């Protein structure tokens, strides 16, 4: 039995339920983790799955009912608010319950792109500079590519002003790099032990991963941004990409698994664009596909995460 192999008796796969109403420009499907959570539970013998809206007492009541040894944390948007993502992990920490993935400090840091960038710079991890054209404008406090469209790339001051004005919250403005873009997935306990690199193949003039490219399967942007794991990388370039990704992991104090967006400049130097410590866990996509492309099975990856919690 799985419990006998790992010394664990109970695993609770806890996920947030999609909100009844989403924020402007965001789709309910983005927050629907029901199928992903059930897939996780199905891969871990004896695991129980539960969905929560995200109220504190609701979470505590489930923990009291199930008394899990480990929580597989799939709580991405408590009460429909992605900004509350680190709060659930902090609650687990406060209660002394083991859980998968990164801790609350890492989740809170990576919620703010501007603060994450400052931490990366302080740790010597290459990041795009904050000046020059063309530039890209991103919401500093959103996730899932929310607020990013084809017009987020700005070639001059007027376009920059319009892009900043469109955002409801703080903006991060940085140089737009013209080179190839990679999704680098890392996994391990307190340091990365495995890596899988996929390349986003921009087509028909598309130059960046937009919200539509990520969440709207019927859109042209989705069709024009396939990801390939048959990546042709010269050994020195691959080593540089992996070094940047490992540096990012250490800088944000990640645990378990992490997905990092890395892009090349005109001279093929890699720069870290974004860090996602709680990436999509749906079957066949995101980090699931990444670990399978690296030769792991999805159940193997999930059970290992429980061991590392």
N, C-alpha and C positions, 0 to 999 in steps of 0.2 A: 504493500500500500504506500501511497505517496507520503502520508504522515510518518510511517515507519522509516522511510528513506531519509527524510529531512528533519525529523524530530518535531514537526509541526502538526498540530491536530486540526486547527481551524484557520481557513483563509476566507476573509470576507472581501469580495470585490465590490467596492463602494463607488458609485458614480453619481454625478449630478444629473438631474432631469432637465430636459429642454424647457426654457421659460415660455410662458404663455404669450408674452410680448417681448420682442427683441428691440435692441437699439436701432437707431436709424442706420440704414445701409447694411444691416447684418441679417443673415438668413437663419431661421429656426433649425434647419438641418445641420448647421455648423455646430450646434450645441447638443445634438441628439447622440448620446453615447450608449444608448440601450443595447444596440446590436454589438458594439465593440465590447462592452462589459460582459455580455452573455458569452461572447466568444472567448474572452479571457477565462471566465468561470468554467466553461466547457473543457478547457485545456488543463485545468488544475483539478485533479480528482478530489472530490469532497468539498470543493469551494462553493460558497453561497454568494449570490449576487443580490445587491439591493440598490435601489435608486432613491435619492433624496433631493428635495428642493434646495436644502442648504441651511435651514434653521439650526442653530446650535443645539437646542434641546432635541431636535429630531435626530441629529447625528449621534448625540450621546445616548439616546434611547436605543438606537440600533446596536451600538457597541455593548450596552448592558444586556440586550437580548441575545446577541450572538456570541459575545465574549471571544472575539477572534484573537489568535496569536499574532497574525499579520493581516494588515489591510492592504489590498492591492488598490492603490489610490488612483482613481479615475475621476476625481472631483475637479473639474475645470472651470465651472462657472456657477458657484453657489448663488442661489436666488437669481440666476440669470446674469450674474455680474462677474466677468472674468477678473476684475480687480480684487475679488475676494478669494481667488484661487489659493494664495499662500495662507489664508486664515484657517482653512480646514487642516492643512498640514501642521500649522502651529497648534491647533487643538489636539491633534494626535500626539504631538511632542509633549504638550502640557499634561496629557493623560498618561503618558508613558507607553503608548501603543506603537509597536513597530509597523512601518508602512514602506511601500515600495517607492522608488524614485527619489528625487531631490528633496531636501528639507525646505522649511518655510523661508529661511533667509535667501536661498538660491531662487526660489520661486518669486519672492518679492522683488529681488534685484532685477531679474530678467523681465519682469513686467514693465520696467522703465528702460527703454532703449538708450536714452541719454545717459543714465547712471551706469548702465552696463558698459557702454562705450568708454566712460571715464575709468572704470575698473580695468577693462581690457588694456587701455593705454598705459595705465599705471603699472601693469604687469608685463609690459613689453609685447603684447599681442597686437599684430598689425590690424588697423582699422582705417577706413577711408577718412581723408582729411575733411575739414568742415568748411572749405571754401572752394571757389572755382565753379565754372560752368563747362559742360552741363552738370546739373546737380539733381538730387532726388530729395523729395519732401515726404517724410513719413510721420504719422502720429507717434509721439514719443511714449504714449501710455496705452497703446492698443496691441492686440495680438492677432494671429490668424490672417495677416495681410489686410486687416480692416483699414479702410481709408486710403488704400493704395490703388491707383488706376494708371492708365497709360499716360494721363496728363500729370502724373506725379513727377515725371522727368521734366526739368525746366532748363531751357537754353538761354534764358536771360532774366533780367530783374523783374520785368512785368509778369512773366509767367510764374516766377518764384512767388511774387506777392499774391497772385491769384491762388496758387496752391496752398500757401500758408493760411489765407483767409478762409478757405473751404473747411479747414479742420476746426472742430469744436474745442479741442484741447491743445496742449503744447506740441510743437513741431520739432522734429529733428531734421536738420538740413545738412547734407553731406555730398561730397563729390560722387557723381555717377560714374562707376567704373565700366569700361567698354568691353571687358573680356568675358570669358566663359564663367558660368555659375554652377556651383556644386552644392548638393545637399549631403552633408557628412554626418552619418549616424555613428555614435560611439556608445559602447556599453561596457560595464564593469562594476565592481563594488565601489570603492572610494577613489579609484583611478581607472582610466579606460584600459580595457584589455582587448577589445575588438573594434574594428572600424569597417564601415561600408560606405563607399562613395558613389553617388549617383550624379549625373549631369543633366541639368535642365536644357533641353534643346529648343531654343527660341526660334520660331519660324514666322515667315510672312510679315516681317517687320516688327514683331513683338520684341521688346527689349528687356522686360522685367516680369517678375511674378506678381500679378495683380490679385485683388480679392476675387475677381471673376475667374481667373486662371486656377485658383485654388478651390473655389466652392460652387461654381456654376458649370456643371458638365456640358450643358447645351451651348455654352458661349464659344465664340471664336477664340478668345484668349485661352480657354481651357484646351481647345484642340491644338493651339499653336505653342503649347509649352509642355510637351511630353518629357518624361524623365527616363534616362537610359542608364543602366548599370554596366553596359559594355563600354567602359570609359577608357579611351586611349590617353594614357598619361605617361610621360617619360619619368623614369625613377626619381630624378631630382625634383621635378614638379610635384609628384605624388608625395614625396617626403616633406616638401614645404607645406603642402595642404594639410597633411596629417599633423605636422608640428604646430601649425596655427590652431587646428582643432583641439589638440591636446592642451595647448596653452590656454585656450578659452575654457576648457573643462576645469583646469586647475584654478584659473582666475575667479570663476564663479562658485567654486567649491561644489561641483556637481556630484551626484551619486546615482548609480543604477543605469541610467540611460540619458541620452542627450542628442539633440539634432541641431546642427549648426549650418547656417547658410554662409558660403564662402564664394567670393568672386575675384577674378583676376583683373589686374590693371593692364594697360597696353603692353607692358613688358613681362607679362605673365607672373607677376608677383601676387600671391594670395592675400586677401584681406577678409576679415570676419565681418559679415553684415549683420547677423542676427543670431541669437541663441534661444532655442526652445527646450526648456527642461521638462516639459510635459507634452510631448508631441502626440499627434493622432495615433491611436492604438487600434484602429479599425482593421479588419482582415484584408490582406492583399494590397494595402496602401501604406504610405508613410513609413514608419519604422518597421512595421511588419514586413513589408516588401524588402526593406533594406537588410534585415537580418536573414531573410530567406535567400536573397541574392548572395549573401556571404557564406551560405552553406549551413546555416542553422535552421531548425524547424521552429515554428512559432511556439508550440508547447515547451520546447527546450528553453527558449528565451524567457518565457513567462515564468516557468518554474525556477529558473536561475534568479530572476528578479526577486522572487519570494525568499530564496536563500540569502540574497544580499541585503534584504531589508533590515 
